[in-house]
Amino acid sequence: MANPTRQKILTTTSSLLERQGYHATGLNQIVKESGTPRGSLYHYFPDGKEELASEAVTQRMEQMATYLRRFLGQIEDPVEAIHALILEMAQQTAQSGCANGAPIAAVALEASNTSERIREACEAGYQGLEDVFAAKLVMGGFQ
């Protein structure tokens, strides 16, 4: 079972990164908004912001892949499933006032050129999403 304090830090970081991006998200803000002690942040993420961000990206993309598999699995035809997904994502993005909808885009754009660790996390995350779509298409007879 995941440590609840560590998980709260990761969840808060993911949310902030999605809304603000990497450079605008500071450790002080993460501590404040997560309601966790500063020492916990350094205990669980001794390498600091870069480690925390890369783990938050990894976790968020794993959650996104799980969501995609579930959503796409509800509709047998892959074209219909992907179309329904696009409509659902557009609706969610609009409802958020375009504040949400691209979980790691800001991080990938801002930090992947300056941090190999973050670049690798973003690359693996996007590859995981691509794999979900590819599997759905292959199951539907597309090669």
Backbone as JSON Lines, residues from 0, in Angstrom:
{"i":0,"aa":"M","n":[0.84,-1.18,0.0],"ca":[0.0,0.0,0.0],"c":[0.89,1.25,0.0]}
{"i":1,"aa":"A","n":[0.52,2.21,-0.82],"ca":[1.3,3.44,-0.94],"c":[1.17,4.28,0.33]}
{"i":2,"aa":"N","n":[2.24,4.95,0.67],"ca":[2.23,5.84,1.82],"c":[1.32,7.03,1.53]}
{"i":3,"aa":"P","n":[0.34,7.32,2.41],"ca":[-0.62,8.39,2.13],"c":[0.01,9.78,2.03]}
{"i":4,"aa":"T","n":[1.05,10.05,2.81],"ca":[1.7,11.36,2.74],"c":[2.44,11.51,1.42]}
{"i":5,"aa":"R","n":[3.16,10.48,1.03],"ca":[3.87,10.5,-0.25],"c":[2.89,10.66,-1.4]}
{"i":6,"aa":"Q","n":[1.78,9.92,-1.31],"ca":[0.77,9.99,-2.35],"c":[0.14,11.38,-2.44]}
{"i":7,"aa":"K","n":[-0.09,12.0,-1.3],"ca":[-0.68,13.35,-1.29],"c":[0.27,14.35,-1.96]}
{"i":8,"aa":"I","n":[1.54,14.21,-1.7],"ca":[2.54,15.08,-2.33],"c":[2.53,14.88,-3.85]}
{"i":9,"aa":"L","n":[2.49,13.63,-4.29],"ca":[2.47,13.33,-5.73],"c":[1.2,13.85,-6.4]}
{"i":10,"aa":"T","n":[0.07,13.64,-5.76],"ca":[-1.21,14.09,-6.33],"c":[-1.24,15.61,-6.44]}
{"i":11,"aa":"T","n":[-0.81,16.29,-5.4],"ca":[-0.78,17.75,-5.43],"c":[0.17,18.24,-6.51]}
{"i":12,"aa":"T","n":[1.33,17.62,-6.6],"ca":[2.31,18.01,-7.62],"c":[1.73,17.82,-9.02]}
{"i":13,"aa":"S","n":[1.09,16.69,-9.25],"ca":[0.49,16.43,-10.57],"c":[-0.5,17.51,-10.95]}
{"i":14,"aa":"S","n":[-1.35,17.85,-10.02],"ca":[-2.37,18.88,-10.27],"c":[-1.73,20.23,-10.57]}
{"i":15,"aa":"L","n":[-0.75,20.6,-9.79],"ca":[-0.07,21.89,-10.01],"c":[0.69,21.91,-11.32]}
{"i":16,"aa":"L","n":[1.36,20.83,-11.65],"ca":[2.09,20.76,-12.9],"c":[1.15,20.89,-14.1]}
{"i":17,"aa":"E","n":[0.0,20.27,-14.0],"ca":[-0.96,20.35,-15.1],"c":[-1.48,21.77,-15.27]}
{"i":18,"aa":"R","n":[-1.77,22.43,-14.16],"ca":[-2.33,23.79,-14.22],"c":[-1.29,24.86,-14.52]}
{"i":19,"aa":"Q","n":[-0.08,24.7,-13.97],"ca":[0.9,25.79,-14.0],"c":[2.15,25.5,-14.8]}
{"i":20,"aa":"G","n":[2.46,24.24,-14.99],"ca":[3.71,23.88,-15.62],"c":[4.81,23.66,-14.6]}
{"i":21,"aa":"Y","n":[5.97,23.26,-15.09],"ca":[7.09,22.89,-14.23],"c":[7.72,24.1,-13.53]}
{"i":22,"aa":"H","n":[8.04,25.12,-14.29],"ca":[8.78,26.24,-13.73],"c":[7.95,27.07,-12.75]}
{"i":23,"aa":"A","n":[6.65,27.13,-12.95],"ca":[5.79,27.93,-12.07],"c":[5.39,27.18,-10.8]}
{"i":24,"aa":"T","n":[5.71,25.91,-10.72],"ca":[5.36,25.1,-9.55],"c":[6.58,25.0,-8.64]}
{"i":25,"aa":"G","n":[6.43,25.54,-7.45],"ca":[7.54,25.51,-6.5],"c":[7.31,24.54,-5.37]}
{"i":26,"aa":"L","n":[8.39,24.16,-4.73],"ca":[8.28,23.22,-3.61],"c":[7.48,23.81,-2.45]}
{"i":27,"aa":"N","n":[7.63,25.1,-2.19],"ca":[6.86,25.73,-1.11],"c":[5.36,25.61,-1.38]}
{"i":28,"aa":"Q","n":[4.96,25.81,-2.61],"ca":[3.54,25.7,-2.97],"c":[3.06,24.26,-2.82]}
{"i":29,"aa":"I","n":[3.87,23.31,-3.22],"ca":[3.51,21.9,-3.09],"c":[3.29,21.55,-1.62]}
{"i":30,"aa":"V","n":[4.21,21.98,-0.77],"ca":[4.09,21.71,0.67],"c":[2.82,22.34,1.22]}
{"i":31,"aa":"K","n":[2.59,23.6,0.87],"ca":[1.42,24.32,1.38],"c":[0.12,23.67,0.92]}
{"i":32,"aa":"E","n":[0.01,23.41,-0.38],"ca":[-1.24,22.89,-0.91],"c":[-1.48,21.42,-0.56]}
{"i":33,"aa":"S","n":[-0.42,20.67,-0.33],"ca":[-0.59,19.27,0.06],"c":[-0.86,19.14,1.55]}
{"i":34,"aa":"G","n":[-0.51,20.17,2.31],"ca":[-0.71,20.12,3.76],"c":[0.23,19.13,4.43]}
{"i":35,"aa":"T","n":[1.35,18.86,3.81],"ca":[2.32,17.92,4.36],"c":[3.54,18.67,4.87]}
{"i":36,"aa":"P","n":[4.24,18.11,5.83],"ca":[5.45,18.76,6.34],"c":[6.55,18.82,5.28]}
{"i":37,"aa":"R","n":[7.29,19.91,5.29],"ca":[8.4,20.08,4.34],"c":[9.37,18.9,4.42]}
{"i":38,"aa":"G","n":[9.61,18.43,5.62],"ca":[10.54,17.31,5.8],"c":[10.08,16.05,5.07]}
{"i":39,"aa":"S","n":[8.77,15.87,4.97],"ca":[8.25,14.7,4.25],"c":[8.59,14.77,2.77]}
{"i":40,"aa":"L","n":[8.53,15.96,2.21],"ca":[8.85,16.13,0.8],"c":[10.29,15.69,0.55]}
{"i":41,"aa":"Y","n":[11.21,16.14,1.39],"ca":[12.62,15.78,1.2],"c":[12.9,14.33,1.6]}
{"i":42,"aa":"H","n":[12.09,13.81,2.51],"ca":[12.25,12.4,2.9],"c":[11.89,11.49,1.73]}
{"i":43,"aa":"Y","n":[10.75,11.74,1.11],"ca":[10.27,10.89,0.02],"c":[10.91,11.21,-1.33]}
{"i":44,"aa":"F","n":[11.38,12.44,-1.47],"ca":[11.97,12.87,-2.75],"c":[13.29,13.59,-2.47]}
{"i":45,"aa":"P","n":[14.31,12.83,-2.06],"ca":[15.58,13.45,-1.65],"c":[16.31,14.19,-2.77]}
{"i":46,"aa":"D","n":[15.99,13.85,-4.02],"ca":[16.63,14.55,-5.14],"c":[15.88,15.81,-5.55]}
{"i":47,"aa":"G","n":[14.85,16.17,-4.79],"ca":[14.18,17.45,-4.99],"c":[13.12,17.47,-6.08]}
{"i":48,"aa":"K","n":[12.94,18.65,-6.61],"ca":[11.85,18.93,-7.54],"c":[11.9,18.06,-8.8]}
{"i":49,"aa":"E","n":[13.06,17.85,-9.33],"ca":[13.19,17.04,-10.55],"c":[12.7,15.62,-10.31]}
{"i":50,"aa":"E","n":[13.1,15.02,-9.21],"ca":[12.65,13.67,-8.87],"c":[11.15,13.66,-8.65]}
{"i":51,"aa":"L","n":[10.65,14.61,-7.89],"ca":[9.23,14.7,-7.6],"c":[8.42,14.86,-8.89]}
{"i":52,"aa":"A","n":[8.84,15.75,-9.75],"ca":[8.12,15.99,-11.0],"c":[8.13,14.75,-11.89]}
{"i":53,"aa":"S","n":[9.26,14.09,-12.0],"ca":[9.32,12.91,-12.87],"c":[8.44,11.79,-12.33]}
{"i":54,"aa":"E","n":[8.41,11.62,-11.02],"ca":[7.53,10.59,-10.43],"c":[6.06,10.98,-10.57]}
{"i":55,"aa":"A","n":[5.75,12.26,-10.43],"ca":[4.37,12.73,-10.61],"c":[3.92,12.51,-12.05]}
{"i":56,"aa":"V","n":[4.8,12.78,-13.0],"ca":[4.5,12.55,-14.42],"c":[4.25,11.07,-14.67]}
{"i":57,"aa":"T","n":[5.11,10.23,-14.16],"ca":[4.98,8.78,-14.35],"c":[3.65,8.29,-13.78]}
{"i":58,"aa":"Q","n":[3.36,8.69,-12.57],"ca":[2.11,8.25,-11.94],"c":[0.89,8.76,-12.7]}
{"i":59,"aa":"R","n":[0.91,10.0,-13.1],"ca":[-0.24,10.59,-13.8],"c":[-0.46,9.91,-15.14]}
{"i":60,"aa":"M","n":[0.59,9.58,-15.83],"ca":[0.44,8.92,-17.13],"c":[-0.03,7.48,-16.96]}
{"i":61,"aa":"E","n":[0.37,6.81,-15.89],"ca":[-0.15,5.47,-15.61],"c":[-1.64,5.54,-15.32]}
{"i":62,"aa":"Q","n":[-2.06,6.56,-14.57],"ca":[-3.49,6.75,-14.3],"c":[-4.25,7.03,-15.59]}
{"i":63,"aa":"M","n":[-3.66,7.84,-16.45],"ca":[-4.3,8.18,-17.72],"c":[-4.42,6.94,-18.6]}
{"i":64,"aa":"A","n":[-3.4,6.1,-18.64],"ca":[-3.45,4.87,-19.43],"c":[-4.55,3.94,-18.91]}
{"i":65,"aa":"T","n":[-4.68,3.84,-17.6],"ca":[-5.74,3.02,-17.0],"c":[-7.11,3.55,-17.4]}
{"i":66,"aa":"Y","n":[-7.29,4.87,-17.32],"ca":[-8.55,5.5,-17.73],"c":[-8.85,5.2,-19.2]}
{"i":67,"aa":"L","n":[-7.85,5.36,-20.06],"ca":[-8.06,5.12,-21.49],"c":[-8.45,3.67,-21.77]}
{"i":68,"aa":"R","n":[-7.76,2.73,-21.13],"ca":[-8.09,1.31,-21.33],"c":[-9.54,1.04,-20.93]}
{"i":69,"aa":"R","n":[-9.95,1.58,-19.78],"ca":[-11.34,1.38,-19.32],"c":[-12.33,2.02,-20.28]}
{"i":70,"aa":"F","n":[-12.08,3.25,-20.65],"ca":[-13.0,3.97,-21.53],"c":[-13.11,3.27,-22.88]}
{"i":71,"aa":"L","n":[-11.98,3.0,-23.5],"ca":[-11.98,2.36,-24.82],"c":[-12.54,0.95,-24.77]}
{"i":72,"aa":"G","n":[-12.41,0.29,-23.64],"ca":[-12.92,-1.06,-23.48],"c":[-14.44,-1.14,-23.43]}
{"i":73,"aa":"Q","n":[-15.1,-0.02,-23.22],"ca":[-16.56,0.0,-23.14],"c":[-17.22,-0.08,-24.51]}
{"i":74,"aa":"I","n":[-16.49,0.23,-25.56],"ca":[-17.04,0.24,-26.92],"c":[-16.18,-0.68,-27.78]}
{"i":75,"aa":"E","n":[-16.82,-1.66,-28.38],"ca":[-16.05,-2.67,-29.12],"c":[-15.33,-2.1,-30.34]}
{"i":76,"aa":"D","n":[-16.03,-1.34,-31.17],"ca":[-15.43,-0.81,-32.39],"c":[-14.39,0.25,-32.04]}
{"i":77,"aa":"P","n":[-13.13,0.08,-32.46],"ca":[-12.09,1.02,-32.06],"c":[-12.31,2.44,-32.6]}
{"i":78,"aa":"V","n":[-12.83,2.56,-33.79],"ca":[-13.07,3.9,-34.34],"c":[-14.14,4.62,-33.52]}
{"i":79,"aa":"E","n":[-15.21,3.92,-33.22],"ca":[-16.27,4.52,-32.39],"c":[-15.75,4.83,-30.99]}
{"i":80,"aa":"A","n":[-14.94,3.94,-30.44],"ca":[-14.41,4.14,-29.09],"c":[-13.51,5.37,-29.04]}
{"i":81,"aa":"I","n":[-12.63,5.51,-30.01],"ca":[-11.71,6.65,-30.03],"c":[-12.48,7.95,-30.28]}
{"i":82,"aa":"H","n":[-13.47,7.89,-31.15],"ca":[-14.3,9.07,-31.4],"c":[-15.02,9.49,-30.12]}
{"i":83,"aa":"A","n":[-15.6,8.54,-29.41],"ca":[-16.29,8.84,-28.16],"c":[-15.31,9.42,-27.13]}
{"i":84,"aa":"L","n":[-14.12,8.88,-27.1],"ca":[-13.1,9.39,-26.17],"c":[-12.74,10.84,-26.48]}
{"i":85,"aa":"I","n":[-12.55,11.14,-27.75],"ca":[-12.22,12.52,-28.13],"c":[-13.33,13.47,-27.72]}
{"i":86,"aa":"L","n":[-14.57,13.07,-27.94],"ca":[-15.7,13.92,-27.53],"c":[-15.73,14.1,-26.01]}
{"i":87,"aa":"E","n":[-15.49,13.04,-25.28],"ca":[-15.48,13.1,-23.81],"c":[-14.36,14.01,-23.31]}
{"i":88,"aa":"M","n":[-13.19,13.87,-23.89],"ca":[-12.05,14.7,-23.47],"c":[-12.3,16.17,-23.81]}
{"i":89,"aa":"A","n":[-12.9,16.44,-24.97],"ca":[-13.22,17.82,-25.34],"c":[-14.22,18.42,-24.37]}
{"i":90,"aa":"Q","n":[-15.2,17.63,-23.98],"ca":[-16.19,18.12,-23.02],"c":[-15.55,18.41,-21.66]}
{"i":91,"aa":"Q","n":[-14.71,17.51,-21.19],"ca":[-14.03,17.73,-19.91],"c":[-13.13,18.95,-19.95]}
{"i":92,"aa":"T","n":[-12.44,19.13,-21.05],"ca":[-11.55,20.29,-21.21],"c":[-12.37,21.58,-21.2]}
{"i":93,"aa":"A","n":[-13.47,21.58,-21.91],"ca":[-14.34,22.77,-21.94],"c":[-14.92,23.06,-20.56]}
{"i":94,"aa":"Q","n":[-15.35,22.03,-19.84],"ca":[-15.92,22.21,-18.51],"c":[-14.9,22.78,-17.53]}
{"i":95,"aa":"S","n":[-13.64,22.51,-17.75],"ca":[-12.6,23.02,-16.86],"c":[-12.15,24.42,-17.26]}
{"i":96,"aa":"G","n":[-12.77,24.97,-18.31],"ca":[-12.33,26.26,-18.8],"c":[-10.97,26.17,-19.47]}
{"i":97,"aa":"C","n":[-10.7,25.04,-20.04],"ca":[-9.42,24.74,-20.69],"c":[-8.25,24.77,-19.71]}
{"i":98,"aa":"A","n":[-8.54,24.58,-18.42],"ca":[-7.49,24.56,-17.41],"c":[-6.89,23.16,-17.23]}
{"i":99,"aa":"N","n":[-7.63,22.14,-17.65],"ca":[-7.17,20.75,-17.54],"c":[-7.34,20.08,-18.89]}
{"i":100,"aa":"G","n":[-6.71,18.96,-19.05],"ca":[-6.89,18.2,-20.27],"c":[-5.6,17.71,-20.89]}
{"i":101,"aa":"A","n":[-4.49,18.26,-20.49],"ca":[-3.2,17.82,-21.01],"c":[-2.28,17.61,-19.8]}
{"i":102,"aa":"P","n":[-2.41,16.44,-19.17],"ca":[-1.77,16.21,-17.88],"c":[-0.29,16.54,-17.77]}
{"i":103,"aa":"I","n":[0.47,16.29,-18.82],"ca":[1.91,16.57,-18.7],"c":[2.45,17.44,-19.82]}
{"i":104,"aa":"A","n":[1.58,18.01,-20.62],"ca":[2.04,18.79,-21.77],"c":[2.96,19.93,-21.35]}
{"i":105,"aa":"A","n":[2.57,20.68,-20.34],"ca":[3.39,21.82,-19.91],"c":[4.77,21.36,-19.44]}
{"i":106,"aa":"V","n":[4.79,20.28,-18.69],"ca":[6.06,19.75,-18.19],"c":[6.93,19.28,-19.35]}
{"i":107,"aa":"A","n":[6.33,18.57,-20.29],"ca":[7.09,18.07,-21.43],"c":[7.67,19.22,-22.24]}
{"i":108,"aa":"L","n":[6.88,20.26,-22.44],"ca":[7.35,21.4,-23.24],"c":[8.41,22.21,-22.5]}
{"i":109,"aa":"E","n":[8.25,22.39,-21.2],"ca":[9.15,23.25,-20.44],"c":[10.45,22.58,-20.0]}
{"i":110,"aa":"A","n":[10.35,21.35,-19.55],"ca":[11.49,20.77,-18.84],"c":[12.19,19.62,-19.55]}
{"i":111,"aa":"S","n":[11.58,19.07,-20.59],"ca":[12.21,17.9,-21.2],"c":[13.52,18.22,-21.92]}
{"i":112,"aa":"N","n":[13.72,19.48,-22.29],"ca":[14.99,19.84,-22.93],"c":[16.1,20.12,-21.92]}
{"i":113,"aa":"T","n":[15.73,20.33,-20.67],"ca":[16.73,20.66,-19.66],"c":[16.94,19.56,-18.62]}
{"i":114,"aa":"S","n":[16.06,18.58,-18.61],"ca":[16.18,17.5,-17.63],"c":[15.98,16.15,-18.32]}
{"i":115,"aa":"E","n":[17.01,15.37,-18.37],"ca":[16.94,14.04,-18.97],"c":[15.96,13.16,-18.19]}
{"i":116,"aa":"R","n":[15.95,13.3,-16.89],"ca":[15.06,12.5,-16.04],"c":[13.59,12.79,-16.38]}
{"i":117,"aa":"I","n":[13.26,14.04,-16.52],"ca":[11.88,14.42,-16.85],"c":[11.57,14.06,-18.3]}
{"i":118,"aa":"R","n":[12.51,14.24,-19.19],"ca":[12.29,13.86,-20.59],"c":[11.97,12.38,-20.69]}
{"i":119,"aa":"E","n":[12.71,11.56,-19.99],"ca":[12.47,10.12,-20.02],"c":[11.11,9.76,-19.45]}
{"i":120,"aa":"A","n":[10.7,10.42,-18.37],"ca":[9.39,10.17,-17.78],"c":[8.27,10.56,-18.74]}
{"i":121,"aa":"C","n":[8.42,11.7,-19.4],"ca":[7.42,12.15,-20.38],"c":[7.36,11.2,-21.57]}
{"i":122,"aa":"E","n":[8.52,10.83,-22.07],"ca":[8.58,9.92,-23.22],"c":[7.92,8.58,-22.89]}
{"i":123,"aa":"A","n":[8.24,8.02,-21.74],"ca":[7.65,6.74,-21.33],"c":[6.14,6.89,-21.15]}
{"i":124,"aa":"G","n":[5.72,8.0,-20.59],"ca":[4.29,8.23,-20.39],"c":[3.53,8.31,-21.69]}
{"i":125,"aa":"Y","n":[4.05,9.09,-22.63],"ca":[3.39,9.2,-23.94],"c":[3.43,7.87,-24.68]}
{"i":126,"aa":"Q","n":[4.51,7.12,-24.55],"ca":[4.59,5.8,-25.18],"c":[3.53,4.87,-24.6]}
{"i":127,"aa":"G","n":[3.32,4.95,-23.3],"ca":[2.29,4.13,-22.66],"c":[0.9,4.44,-23.2]}
{"i":128,"aa":"L","n":[0.61,5.72,-23.42],"ca":[-0.68,6.1,-23.99],"c":[-0.81,5.61,-25.43]}
{"i":129,"aa":"E","n":[0.27,5.76,-26.19],"ca":[0.27,5.28,-27.57],"c":[0.01,3.78,-27.62]}
{"i":130,"aa":"D","n":[0.6,3.05,-26.69],"ca":[0.42,1.6,-26.63],"c":[-1.05,1.23,-26.38]}
{"i":131,"aa":"V","n":[-1.75,2.0,-25.56],"ca":[-3.17,1.74,-25.29],"c":[-3.98,1.88,-26.58]}
{"i":132,"aa":"F","n":[-3.74,2.96,-27.32],"ca":[-4.47,3.18,-28.57],"c":[-4.11,2.1,-29.59]}
{"i":133,"aa":"A","n":[-2.83,1.76,-29.69],"ca":[-2.4,0.74,-30.64],"c":[-3.06,-0.6,-30.34]}
{"i":134,"aa":"A","n":[-3.12,-0.97,-29.06],"ca":[-3.74,-2.25,-28.69],"c":[-5.21,-2.26,-29.06]}
{"i":135,"aa":"K","n":[-5.9,-1.16,-28.85],"ca":[-7.31,-1.07,-29.2],"c":[-7.5,-1.21,-30.7]}
{"i":136,"aa":"L","n":[-6.67,-0.55,-31.46],"ca":[-6.77,-0.63,-32.93],"c":[-6.45,-2.05,-33.43]}
{"i":137,"aa":"V","n":[-5.43,-2.68,-32.88],"ca":[-5.07,-4.04,-33.29],"c":[-6.21,-5.0,-32.95]}
{"i":138,"aa":"M","n":[-6.82,-4.85,-31.78],"ca":[-7.96,-5.7,-31.4],"c":[-9.12,-5.53,-32.38]}
{"i":139,"aa":"G","n":[-9.22,-4.36,-32.99],"ca":[-10.27,-4.1,-33.96],"c":[-9.9,-4.47,-35.38]}
{"i":140,"aa":"G","n":[-8.74,-5.08,-35.57],"ca":[-8.34,-5.55,-36.89],"c":[-7.45,-4.61,-37.67]}
{"i":141,"aa":"F","n":[-7.09,-3.49,-37.06],"ca":[-6.17,-2.57,-37.75],"c":[-4.74,-3.0,-37.49]}
{"i":142,"aa":"Q","n":[-3.91,-2.87,-38.48],"ca":[-2.51,-3.24,-38.31],"c":[-1.69,-2.03,-38.38]}
